[in-house]
């Protein structure tokens, strides 16, 4: 079974794009802290399609905590000059939960009560 879940923060706001066929998609990177050392993180490249991509572009900004569910996709390419094979790992998201938004936490912390 190829199933992956990532809990981390967005390194940048997702940018909505359209393929030549007219399909929408968004690339984004999730910084996932390592369990052994909270000061280190893995930066994992992800892509979302369709309605999920549109929702991410609309509601997600840099620093937003997100839970991404999807599958790991591995592709390879070969450098024509050196004949070296490179492997590219991407999480293809099929669902996401938008969690803590630092913009609202900052606004509530500054509000006088």
C-alpha distances in whole Angstrom, upper triangle without the diagonal:
4,6,9,13,16,19,22,25,26,28,30,30,27,29,29,29,30,28,31,30,30,27,27,24,25,24,24,23,22,24,22,24,23,23,26,28,28,31,28,25,22,23,20,20,19,19,20,21,24,25,22,24,27,27,26,29,31,30,29,31,31,30,28,26,23,19,17,13,11,9,10,12,15,18,21,24,27,31,33,36,34,32,29,26,24,20,20,17,16,14,14,15,15,17,19,21,25,26,29,31,34,37,37,37,40,42,42,43,46,47,50,50
4,7,10,13,17,20,22,23,25,26,26,24,26,26,26,26,25,28,27,28,24,24,21,21,20,20,19,19,21,19,21,21,22,24,26,26,28,25,22,19,19,16,16,15,16,16,18,21,22,20,21,24,24,23,26,28,27,26,28,28,27,26,23,20,17,14,11,8,5,7,9,11,15,18,22,25,28,31,33,32,29,27,23,21,17,16,13,12,10,11,12,12,14,17,19,22,24,27,29,31,34,35,35,37,39,40,41,43,45,48,48
4,7,10,14,17,19,20,22,24,24,22,24,24,25,26,25,28,27,27,24,23,20,20,19,18,18,16,18,16,19,19,19,22,24,24,26,24,20,18,18,15,15,14,15,15,17,20,20,17,19,22,22,20,23,26,24,23,25,25,24,22,20,17,13,11,7,6,5,7,10,13,17,20,24,27,30,33,35,34,32,29,25,23,19,17,14,12,10,10,10,10,12,13,16,19,20,23,26,28,31,31,31,34,36,36,37,40,41,44,45
4,7,10,13,16,17,19,21,21,20,22,23,24,25,25,28,28,27,24,22,19,18,17,16,15,13,15,13,15,15,16,19,21,20,22,20,17,14,15,12,13,11,13,14,17,19,20,17,18,21,20,18,22,24,22,20,22,22,21,19,17,14,10,8,6,5,5,7,10,13,17,20,23,27,29,32,35,33,31,28,25,22,18,16,12,11,8,9,9,10,11,12,14,17,18,20,23,25,28,28,28,31,33,33,34,37,38,41,42
4,7,10,13,14,17,19,19,18,21,22,24,25,26,29,29,28,24,22,19,18,17,15,14,11,13,11,13,14,14,18,19,18,20,18,15,13,14,11,13,11,13,14,17,19,19,16,17,20,19,17,20,22,20,18,20,19,18,16,13,10,7,6,5,7,8,10,13,16,20,23,26,29,31,35,37,35,34,31,27,24,21,18,14,13,9,11,9,10,10,9,11,13,14,17,19,21,24,25,25,27,29,29,30,33,35,38,38
4,6,9,11,14,16,17,16,19,21,23,25,26,29,29,28,25,22,19,17,15,13,11,8,9,7,10,11,12,16,17,15,17,15,12,10,11,9,11,10,13,14,17,20,20,16,17,19,18,15,18,20,18,16,17,16,15,13,10,8,6,5,7,9,11,11,14,17,20,23,25,29,30,34,36,34,33,30,27,24,20,18,14,12,9,11,10,12,11,9,10,12,12,14,17,18,21,22,22,24,27,27,28,30,32,35,36
4,7,10,13,15,16,16,20,21,24,26,28,31,31,30,26,24,21,18,16,13,12,8,8,6,8,11,11,15,15,13,15,14,11,11,11,11,13,12,15,16,19,21,21,17,18,20,18,15,18,20,17,14,15,14,12,11,7,6,5,7,9,12,14,15,18,20,23,26,29,32,33,37,38,37,36,33,30,26,23,21,17,15,13,15,13,14,12,10,9,10,10,11,14,15,19,19,19,21,23,24,24,27,29,32,32
4,7,9,12,14,14,18,20,23,26,27,31,31,30,27,23,20,17,15,12,9,6,5,4,7,10,12,15,14,12,13,12,9,9,9,10,12,12,15,16,20,22,21,17,17,20,18,14,17,18,16,13,13,11,9,8,6,6,7,9,12,14,16,16,19,21,24,26,28,31,32,36,37,36,35,32,30,26,23,20,17,15,13,16,14,16,14,11,11,11,10,10,12,13,16,17,17,19,21,22,22,25,27,30,31
4,6,9,10,12,16,18,21,24,26,30,30,29,26,22,19,16,14,10,8,5,5,7,9,13,15,18,16,13,14,13,10,11,10,10,12,12,15,16,19,21,20,17,16,18,16,13,15,16,13,10,10,8,5,5,4,6,9,10,14,16,18,18,21,22,25,27,29,32,32,36,37,36,36,33,30,27,24,21,18,16,15,17,15,17,15,12,12,10,9,9,10,10,13,15,15,16,19,20,20,22,24,28,29
4,5,7,8,12,15,17,21,23,26,27,26,23,19,16,13,11,7,6,5,6,9,12,15,18,21,19,16,16,15,12,12,9,10,10,10,12,13,17,19,18,15,14,16,14,11,12,14,12,8,7,5,5,6,7,7,10,11,14,16,18,18,20,21,23,25,27,30,30,34,35,34,34,31,29,25,23,20,17,15,14,15,14,17,15,12,12,10,11,11,10,11,13,16,16,17,19,21,21,23,25,29,31
4,7,9,12,15,18,21,23,27,28,26,24,21,17,14,11,8,6,6,6,10,12,16,19,21,19,16,15,14,11,11,8,10,10,11,14,15,19,21,21,18,16,18,17,13,13,16,14,11,9,5,6,8,10,11,14,14,17,18,20,19,20,22,23,25,26,28,29,32,33,32,32,29,28,24,22,19,17,15,15,17,16,19,18,16,16,14,15,14,13,13,15,17,18,18,21,23,23,24,27,30,32
4,6,9,12,15,19,21,24,26,24,22,18,15,12,10,7,7,9,10,14,16,19,22,25,23,20,19,18,15,15,11,12,11,12,13,15,17,19,19,17,14,15,15,11,11,13,12,9,6,4,7,9,11,12,15,15,18,19,21,21,21,23,24,25,26,29,29,32,33,33,33,31,29,25,23,20,19,16,16,17,16,19,18,16,17,14,15,15,13,13,14,17,18,18,20,22,23,24,26,30,32
4,6,10,13,16,19,22,24,21,19,16,13,10,9,7,9,10,13,16,19,22,25,27,25,23,22,21,18,18,14,14,13,12,12,13,15,17,16,14,11,12,12,8,7,9,9,6,4,5,8,9,12,12,15,15,18,19,21,21,22,24,24,27,27,30,31,34,35,35,35,33,31,27,25,22,20,17,17,17,16,18,17,14,15,13,14,14,12,13,13,16,18,18,19,22,23,24,25,29,31
4,6,10,13,16,19,20,18,16,12,9,6,6,5,8,10,13,16,20,23,25,28,27,24,24,22,19,18,14,13,11,10,9,9,12,13,13,11,8,9,10,6,5,9,9,7,7,8,11,11,13,12,14,13,16,16,19,19,19,21,22,24,25,28,29,32,33,33,33,31,29,25,23,19,18,15,14,14,13,15,15,13,14,13,15,16,14,16,16,19,20,21,22,25,26,27,28,32,34
4,6,10,13,16,18,15,14,10,8,5,6,7,11,14,17,20,23,26,29,31,30,28,27,25,22,21,17,16,13,12,10,10,12,13,13,12,9,9,11,9,6,10,11,10,10,11,15,14,17,16,18,16,19,19,20,21,20,22,22,24,25,28,28,30,32,33,33,31,29,25,24,20,19,16,16,15,15,17,17,16,18,16,19,20,18,19,19,21,23,24,25,27,29,29,31,34,36
4,7,10,14,15,12,10,7,6,5,8,10,13,16,19,22,26,28,31,34,33,30,30,28,25,23,20,18,15,13,10,9,9,10,11,10,7,7,10,8,6,9,12,11,12,14,17,17,19,17,19,17,19,18,20,21,20,22,22,24,25,28,29,31,33,34,34,32,30,26,25,21,20,17,17,15,14,16,16,16,18,17,20,21,19,21,21,23,25,26,27,29,31,31,33,36,38
4,7,10,11,9,8,6,5,6,8,12,15,18,22,24,28,30,33,36,35,33,32,30,27,25,21,19,16,14,11,10,10,10,12,13,9,9,13,12,10,13,16,15,16,18,21,20,22,20,22,19,21,20,21,21,20,21,21,23,23,26,27,29,31,32,31,30,28,25,24,20,20,17,17,15,15,17,18,18,21,20,23,25,23,25,24,27,29,30,30,33,35,35,36,40,42
4,7,8,6,5,4,6,9,11,15,18,21,25,27,31,33,36,39,38,36,36,34,30,28,24,22,18,16,13,12,10,10,12,13,10,11,14,14,13,15,18,18,20,21,24,23,25,23,24,21,22,20,21,22,20,22,21,23,23,26,27,29,31,33,32,31,28,26,25,21,21,18,19,16,17,18,19,20,23,23,26,28,26,28,28,30,32,33,34,36,38,38,39,43,45
4,5,5,5,6,8,10,12,16,19,22,26,28,32,34,37,39,39,37,37,34,31,28,25,22,18,16,13,13,10,11,14,15,13,14,17,17,16,19,21,21,22,24,27,26,27,25,25,22,23,20,21,21,19,20,19,21,21,24,25,26,29,30,29,28,26,24,23,20,20,18,18,16,17,18,20,21,25,25,28,30,29,31,31,33,35,36,37,39,41,42,43,47,48
4,5,8,10,11,14,16,20,23,26,29,32,35,37,40,43,42,41,40,38,34,31,28,25,22,20,17,16,14,14,17,19,16,17,21,21,19,22,25,25,26,27,30,30,31,29,29,26,26,24,24,24,21,23,21,22,22,24,25,26,29,31,30,29,27,26,25,22,23,21,22,19,20,21,24,25,28,29,32,34,33,35,34,36,39,40,40,43,44,45,46,50,52
4,6,9,11,15,17,21,24,27,30,32,36,38,41,43,43,42,42,39,35,32,29,26,23,20,17,16,13,12,16,18,16,16,20,21,20,22,25,25,27,28,31,30,31,29,29,26,25,23,23,24,21,23,21,23,23,26,28,28,31,33,32,31,29,27,26,23,24,21,22,19,20,20,23,24,28,28,32,34,33,35,35,37,39,40,41,43,45,46,47,50,52
4,7,10,13,16,19,23,26,29,31,35,37,40,43,42,40,40,38,34,32,29,26,22,20,16,15,11,10,13,15,13,13,17,18,17,19,22,22,24,26,29,28,29,27,27,24,24,22,23,24,22,24,23,25,25,28,30,31,34,35,34,33,31,29,27,24,24,21,21,18,19,19,21,23,25,26,29,32,30,33,32,34,36,38,38,40,42,43,43,47,49
4,7,10,13,17,20,23,26,28,32,34,36,39,39,37,38,35,32,29,26,23,19,17,13,11,8,7,10,12,10,11,14,15,14,17,19,20,22,24,26,25,26,23,23,20,20,19,19,21,19,21,21,23,24,27,29,30,33,34,33,32,29,27,25,22,22,18,18,15,15,15,17,19,22,23,26,29,28,30,30,31,34,35,36,38,40,41,41,45,47
4,7,10,14,17,20,23,25,29,31,34,37,36,34,35,32,29,26,23,20,17,14,11,9,6,5,8,9,7,7,11,12,11,13,16,16,18,20,23,21,23,20,21,18,19,17,19,20,19,21,21,23,24,28,29,31,34,34,33,32,29,27,25,21,21,17,17,14,13,14,15,16,19,19,23,25,24,26,26,28,30,32,32,34,36,37,38,41,43
4,7,10,14,16,20,22,25,28,30,33,33,31,31,29,25,23,19,17,13,11,7,6,4,6,9,8,5,8,11,10,10,13,15,14,16,18,20,19,20,17,18,15,16,14,16,17,16,18,18,21,22,25,27,29,31,32,31,29,27,24,22,18,17,14,13,11,11,12,13,14,17,17,21,23,22,24,24,26,28,30,30,32,34,35,36,40,42
4,7,10,13,16,19,22,25,28,30,30,28,28,25,22,20,16,14,11,8,6,5,7,9,10,9,5,8,10,8,7,11,13,11,13,14,16,16,17,15,16,13,15,14,16,16,16,18,18,21,22,25,26,29,31,31,31,29,26,23,21,17,16,12,12,10,10,12,13,13,16,15,18,20,19,21,21,23,25,27,27,30,31,32,34,37,39
4,7,10,14,16,20,22,25,28,27,25,25,22,19,16,13,11,7,6,5,7,9,12,14,11,8,11,13,10,10,13,14,12,13,13,15,15,16,14,15,13,15,14,15,14,14,16,16,18,19,23,24,26,28,28,28,26,23,20,18,14,13,10,10,10,10,13,14,13,16,16,18,20,19,21,21,24,25,26,28,30,31,32,34,38,39
4,7,10,13,16,19,22,24,23,21,21,19,15,14,10,8,6,5,6,8,11,14,15,12,10,12,13,9,10,13,13,10,10,10,12,12,13,11,13,11,13,13,15,14,15,17,17,20,21,24,25,28,30,30,29,27,24,21,18,15,13,10,10,11,10,14,14,12,14,14,16,17,16,17,19,21,22,23,25,27,28,29,31,35,37
4,7,9,13,15,18,21,20,18,18,15,12,10,6,5,4,6,8,11,15,18,18,15,13,16,16,12,13,16,15,12,11,10,11,11,12,11,12,11,14,14,15,14,15,16,17,19,21,24,25,28,29,29,28,26,23,19,17,14,12,10,10,12,12,15,15,13,15,14,16,16,16,17,19,21,22,23,25,27,27,29,31,35,36
4,6,10,12,15,18,17,15,15,13,9,8,6,5,7,7,10,12,16,19,19,15,14,17,16,13,14,17,15,12,12,10,9,10,9,8,9,9,12,13,14,14,16,17,19,21,23,26,27,31,32,31,31,28,25,21,19,16,13,11,10,12,12,15,14,12,13,12,13,14,14,15,18,20,20,21,24,25,25,27,29,33,34
4,6,9,13,15,13,11,11,9,6,6,5,6,9,11,14,16,20,23,23,19,18,21,19,16,17,20,18,14,13,11,9,10,9,10,11,11,14,16,17,16,18,19,21,23,25,28,28,32,33,31,31,28,26,22,20,17,15,14,13,16,15,18,17,15,15,14,14,14,15,15,18,20,19,20,23,25,24,27,29,32,34
4,6,9,12,11,9,10,9,5,5,6,7,11,12,16,17,21,24,24,20,20,23,21,18,20,22,20,16,16,14,12,12,10,10,10,11,13,15,16,15,18,19,22,24,26,29,30,33,34,33,32,29,27,23,20,18,15,14,13,16,15,18,17,15,15,15,14,14,16,16,20,21,20,22,25,26,25,28,30,33,34
4,6,9,8,6,7,6,4,6,9,11,14,16,19,21,25,28,27,24,24,26,24,21,23,25,22,19,18,16,13,14,12,13,13,14,17,18,19,18,21,22,25,26,29,31,32,36,36,34,34,31,29,25,23,21,18,18,16,20,19,22,20,18,17,17,16,15,17,17,21,22,20,22,25,26,25,27,30,33,34
4,6,5,6,8,6,5,7,10,12,16,18,21,23,27,30,30,26,26,29,27,24,26,28,26,22,22,19,17,18,15,16,15,16,18,19,20,18,21,22,25,26,28,31,32,35,36,34,34,30,28,25,22,21,18,18,17,21,20,23,22,20,20,20,19,19,21,21,24,26,24,25,29,29,28,31,33,36,37
4,6,6,10,9,9,11,14,15,19,20,24,26,29,32,32,28,28,31,29,26,29,30,27,24,24,22,19,19,16,17,16,17,19,20,21,20,23,24,27,29,31,34,35,39,39,37,36,33,31,27,25,24,21,21,20,23,22,24,23,21,21,21,19,19,22,22,26,27,25,26,30,29,28,32,34,36,37
4,7,9,9,10,12,16,17,21,23,27,29,32,35,35,31,32,34,32,29,32,33,31,28,27,24,22,22,20,20,20,21,22,24,24,23,25,26,29,30,32,34,35,39,39,37,36,33,31,28,26,25,22,23,22,26,25,28,27,25,24,25,23,23,25,25,28,29,27,29,32,32,30,33,36,38,39
4,5,6,8,11,14,17,21,23,26,29,32,35,35,31,31,34,32,28,30,32,29,26,25,22,19,21,18,20,20,21,23,25,25,24,26,26,29,30,32,34,35,39,39,36,37,33,31,28,26,25,23,23,23,26,26,29,27,25,24,24,22,21,23,22,26,27,25,26,30,30,28,31,34,36,37
4,5,7,11,13,16,20,21,25,27,31,33,33,29,29,31,29,26,28,29,26,23,22,19,16,17,15,17,17,19,22,24,25,24,26,27,30,31,33,35,36,39,40,38,38,34,32,29,27,25,23,23,22,25,24,27,25,23,22,21,19,18,20,19,22,24,21,22,26,26,24,27,30,32,33
4,7,11,13,16,19,22,25,27,31,34,34,30,29,31,30,26,28,29,27,23,22,18,16,18,16,18,19,21,24,25,26,25,27,27,30,31,32,34,34,38,38,36,37,33,32,28,27,25,23,23,23,26,26,29,27,24,24,23,21,19,20,19,22,24,22,22,26,26,25,27,30,33,34
4,7,10,13,16,19,23,25,29,32,32,28,28,30,29,25,27,29,26,23,21,18,16,18,16,18,18,19,22,23,23,22,24,24,26,27,29,31,31,35,35,33,33,29,28,25,23,21,19,20,20,23,23,26,25,23,23,22,21,20,21,20,23,25,23,24,28,28,27,29,32,35,36
4,6,9,13,15,19,21,25,28,28,25,24,27,25,22,23,26,23,20,19,16,14,15,14,15,15,16,18,19,20,18,20,21,23,24,26,28,29,33,33,31,31,28,26,22,20,18,16,16,16,20,20,23,22,20,20,19,18,18,19,19,22,24,22,23,27,28,27,29,32,35,36
4,6,10,12,16,19,23,26,26,23,22,25,24,21,22,25,23,20,19,16,15,16,14,14,15,14,16,17,17,15,17,17,19,20,22,25,26,29,30,28,28,24,22,19,17,15,13,13,13,17,17,20,20,18,19,19,19,19,20,20,23,25,24,26,29,30,29,32,34,37,39
4,7,10,13,16,20,23,24,20,19,22,21,18,19,22,21,17,16,14,13,14,14,13,14,13,16,16,16,14,15,16,18,19,21,23,24,28,29,27,27,24,22,18,16,13,11,11,11,15,15,19,19,17,18,18,18,18,19,19,22,24,24,25,28,29,29,31,33,37,38
4,6,10,13,17,20,21,18,17,20,20,16,18,21,20,16,16,14,14,15,14,12,12,11,13,12,12,10,12,13,15,17,19,22,23,26,28,26,26,23,20,16,14,11,8,7,8,11,12,15,16,15,17,17,18,19,19,20,23,25,25,26,29,30,30,32,35,38,39
4,7,11,14,17,19,16,14,17,18,14,16,19,19,15,16,14,15,15,15,13,14,11,13,12,12,10,11,12,13,15,17,20,21,25,26,25,25,22,19,16,13,9,7,5,6,9,10,14,15,14,17,17,19,20,20,21,23,25,26,27,29,31,32,33,35,39,41
4,7,10,14,15,12,11,14,15,12,13,17,16,14,15,14,15,15,14,12,12,9,10,9,10,9,10,12,13,16,18,22,23,26,28,28,27,24,21,18,15,11,9,5,5,6,7,10,12,11,14,15,17,19,19,21,23,25,25,27,29,30,31,33,35,39,40
4,7,10,12,10,8,12,13,10,12,15,16,14,15,16,17,16,16,13,13,10,11,9,10,11,10,13,14,17,19,22,24,27,29,29,28,25,22,19,16,13,11,7,6,5,6,9,11,11,15,15,18,20,20,22,23,25,27,28,30,31,33,34,36,40,41
4,7,9,6,5,9,10,8,10,13,14,13,15,16,18,16,16,13,13,10,10,9,11,12,13,16,17,20,22,25,27,30,32,32,31,29,26,23,20,16,14,11,9,6,5,7,8,9,13,14,17,20,19,22,23,24,26,28,29,30,32,34,35,39,40
4,7,6,5,8,10,10,11,14,15,15,17,19,21,19,19,16,16,13,13,11,13,15,14,17,18,21,23,26,28,31,33,34,32,30,27,25,22,18,17,13,12,8,8,8,10,12,15,16,20,22,22,25,25,26,29,30,31,33,35,36,37,41,42
4,6,5,6,9,10,11,13,15,15,18,21,23,20,21,18,18,15,15,14,16,18,18,21,21,25,26,30,32,34,37,37,36,34,31,28,26,22,21,17,15,12,11,10,11,13,16,17,20,23,23,26,26,27,29,31,31,32,35,36,37,40,41
4,5,5,6,9,10,11,12,14,17,20,21,19,19,16,16,15,15,15,17,20,20,23,24,28,29,33,35,37,40,40,39,37,34,31,28,25,23,19,17,14,11,10,10,11,13,14,18,21,20,23,23,24,26,28,28,30,32,34,34,37,38
4,5,5,6,9,10,10,11,14,17,18,16,16,13,13,11,11,12,15,17,18,21,23,26,28,31,33,36,38,38,37,35,32,29,26,22,20,16,14,11,8,8,7,8,10,11,15,18,18,21,21,22,24,26,26,28,30,32,32,36,37
4,6,5,6,9,10,10,13,15,17,15,16,13,14,12,13,13,16,17,17,20,21,24,26,29,31,33,36,36,35,33,30,27,24,21,19,15,13,11,9,10,10,10,12,12,16,19,18,20,21,22,24,26,26,28,30,31,32,36,37
4,5,5,6,9,10,13,16,18,16,17,15,16,15,16,17,19,21,21,24,25,28,29,33,34,36,39,39,38,36,33,30,28,24,23,19,17,15,13,13,12,12,14,13,17,19,17,20,20,21,24,25,25,27,29,30,31,34,36
4,5,5,6,8,11,14,16,13,15,13,14,13,15,16,19,21,22,25,26,29,31,35,36,38,41,41,40,38,35,32,29,25,23,20,17,15,13,12,11,10,11,10,13,16,14,18,17,18,21,22,22,24,26,28,28,32,33
4,5,5,5,8,11,13,10,12,10,12,11,13,15,18,19,20,23,24,27,29,32,33,36,38,38,38,35,32,29,26,23,21,17,15,14,11,12,10,9,10,8,12,14,13,15,16,17,19,21,21,23,25,26,27,31,32
4,6,6,8,11,14,12,14,13,15,14,17,18,20,21,22,24,25,28,29,32,33,36,38,38,38,35,33,30,27,24,22,18,17,16,14,15,14,12,13,12,15,16,14,16,16,17,20,21,21,23,25,26,27,31,33
4,6,9,12,14,12,15,14,16,16,19,20,23,24,25,28,29,32,33,36,37,39,41,42,41,39,37,33,31,27,25,22,20,19,16,17,15,13,14,11,14,15,13,15,14,15,18,19,19,21,24,24,25,29,30
4,7,10,12,9,11,11,14,14,17,19,22,24,25,28,29,32,34,37,38,41,43,43,42,40,37,34,31,27,25,22,20,19,16,16,14,11,11,8,11,11,9,12,11,12,15,17,16,18,21,22,22,26,27
4,7,9,6,9,9,12,12,16,18,21,22,23,26,27,30,31,34,35,38,40,40,39,37,34,31,28,25,22,19,17,17,15,16,14,11,10,7,10,10,8,10,10,12,14,16,16,18,20,21,22,26,28
4,6,6,9,10,14,15,18,20,23,23,25,27,28,30,31,34,35,38,39,39,39,36,34,30,28,25,23,20,19,19,17,19,17,14,14,10,11,11,8,9,9,12,13,14,15,17,19,20,21,25,27
4,6,9,11,14,15,19,20,23,23,24,26,27,29,30,33,33,36,37,37,37,34,32,29,27,23,22,19,18,19,18,20,19,15,15,12,13,11,9,9,10,13,14,14,16,18,19,20,22,26,28
4,6,9,13,14,18,20,23,23,25,26,28,30,31,34,35,38,39,38,38,35,33,30,28,24,22,20,19,20,18,21,19,15,14,11,11,9,7,7,9,12,12,12,15,17,17,18,21,24,26
4,6,10,12,16,18,21,22,24,26,28,30,32,35,36,39,41,40,40,37,34,31,28,25,22,20,18,19,16,18,16,12,11,7,7,6,5,6,8,10,11,12,14,16,17,19,20,24,25
4,7,10,13,16,19,20,23,25,27,30,32,35,36,39,41,40,39,36,34,30,27,24,21,19,17,18,15,17,14,10,9,7,5,5,6,8,11,12,12,14,16,17,18,20,22,25,26
4,6,10,13,16,17,20,22,25,28,30,33,34,38,40,39,38,35,32,29,26,22,19,16,14,14,12,13,10,7,6,5,5,7,9,12,14,15,15,18,19,20,21,24,25,28,29
4,7,10,13,15,18,21,24,27,29,33,34,38,40,38,37,34,31,28,25,22,18,15,12,13,10,11,8,5,5,7,7,10,12,15,18,18,18,21,23,23,24,27,28,31,32
4,7,10,12,14,17,20,23,26,30,31,35,37,36,35,32,28,25,22,19,15,12,9,9,6,8,6,4,7,9,10,13,15,18,20,21,21,24,25,26,27,30,31,34,35
4,7,10,13,16,19,23,26,29,31,35,37,36,34,31,28,25,21,19,15,12,8,8,6,6,5,6,9,12,13,17,19,21,24,24,25,27,29,29,31,33,34,38,38
4,7,9,13,16,20,23,26,29,32,34,33,31,29,25,22,19,16,13,10,6,5,4,5,7,9,12,15,17,20,22,24,26,27,28,30,32,32,34,36,37,41,41
4,6,10,13,17,20,23,26,29,32,31,28,26,22,20,16,14,10,8,6,5,7,8,10,12,16,18,20,23,25,27,29,30,31,33,35,36,37,39,41,44,45
4,7,10,13,17,20,23,26,28,27,25,22,19,16,12,10,7,6,5,6,9,11,13,15,18,20,22,25,26,28,30,32,32,34,36,37,38,40,42,45,46
4,7,10,14,17,20,23,25,24,22,20,16,14,10,8,6,5,6,7,10,13,15,17,21,22,25,27,28,30,32,34,34,36,38,39,40,42,44,48,49
4,7,10,14,17,20,22,21,19,16,12,10,7,6,5,6,9,10,14,16,19,20,24,25,27,30,30,32,34,36,37,38,40,42,42,44,46,50,51
4,7,11,14,16,19,18,16,14,10,8,6,5,7,8,11,12,16,18,21,23,26,28,30,32,32,34,36,38,39,40,42,44,44,46,48,52,53
4,7,10,13,16,15,12,10,7,5,4,6,9,11,15,16,19,22,25,26,30,31,33,35,35,36,38,41,41,42,44,46,47,48,51,54,56
4,7,9,12,12,10,8,6,5,7,8,12,14,17,18,22,25,28,29,32,33,35,37,37,38,39,42,43,43,46,48,48,50,52,56,57
4,6,9,8,6,6,4,6,9,11,15,17,21,22,26,29,31,32,36,37,38,40,40,41,42,45,46,46,49,51,51,52,55,58,60
4,6,6,5,5,6,8,11,13,17,19,23,24,28,31,34,34,37,38,40,41,41,41,43,46,46,46,49,51,51,52,55,59,61
4,6,5,8,9,11,15,17,20,23,26,27,31,34,36,37,41,41,43,44,44,44,46,49,49,50,52,54,55,56,58,62,64
4,6,8,11,13,17,19,22,25,29,30,33,36,39,40,43,43,45,46,45,46,47,50,51,51,53,55,55,56,59,63,65
4,5,9,11,15,17,21,24,28,29,33,36,38,39,42,42,44,45,45,45,46,49,50,50,53,55,54,56,59,62,64
4,6,10,13,16,19,22,26,28,31,34,37,38,41,42,43,44,44,45,47,50,50,50,53,55,55,56,59,63,64
4,6,10,13,16,20,23,25,29,32,34,35,38,39,40,41,41,42,44,47,47,47,50,52,52,53,56,59,61
4,7,10,13,16,20,22,25,28,31,32,35,36,37,39,39,40,42,45,45,45,48,50,50,52,54,58,59
4,7,10,13,17,19,22,25,28,28,31,32,34,35,35,36,38,41,41,42,44,46,46,48,50,54,56
4,7,10,13,16,19,22,24,25,28,29,31,32,33,34,36,38,39,40,42,44,44,46,48,52,53
4,7,10,12,16,19,21,22,25,26,28,29,29,31,33,35,35,36,39,40,41,43,45,48,50
4,7,10,13,16,18,19,22,23,24,26,27,28,30,33,33,34,37,38,38,40,43,46,47
4,6,9,13,15,15,18,20,22,24,24,26,28,30,30,32,34,35,36,38,40,44,45
4,6,9,11,12,15,17,19,21,22,24,26,28,28,30,32,33,34,36,38,42,43
4,7,9,11,15,16,19,22,23,25,27,28,29,31,33,34,35,37,39,42,43
4,6,7,11,13,16,19,20,22,24,25,26,28,30,31,32,34,36,39,40
4,7,11,13,16,20,21,24,25,26,27,30,31,32,33,36,36,40,40
4,7,10,13,16,18,21,23,23,24,27,28,28,30,32,33,37,37
4,6,9,13,14,17,19,19,20,23,24,25,26,29,29,33,33
4,6,10,12,15,17,16,17,20,21,21,23,26,26,30,30
4,7,8,12,13,13,14,17,18,18,20,22,23,27,27
4,6,10,12,11,11,15,16,16,17,20,21,24,25
4,6,9,8,8,11,13,13,14,17,18,21,22
4,5,6,7,9,10,11,13,15,16,20,21
4,6,5,6,9,10,10,12,14,18,20
4,6,5,6,9,10,11,13,16,18
4,5,5,6,8,10,11,14,16
4,6,5,6,9,10,13,15
4,6,5,6,9,12,14
4,5,5,6,10,12
4,5,5,8,10
4,6,8,10
4,6,9
4,6
4
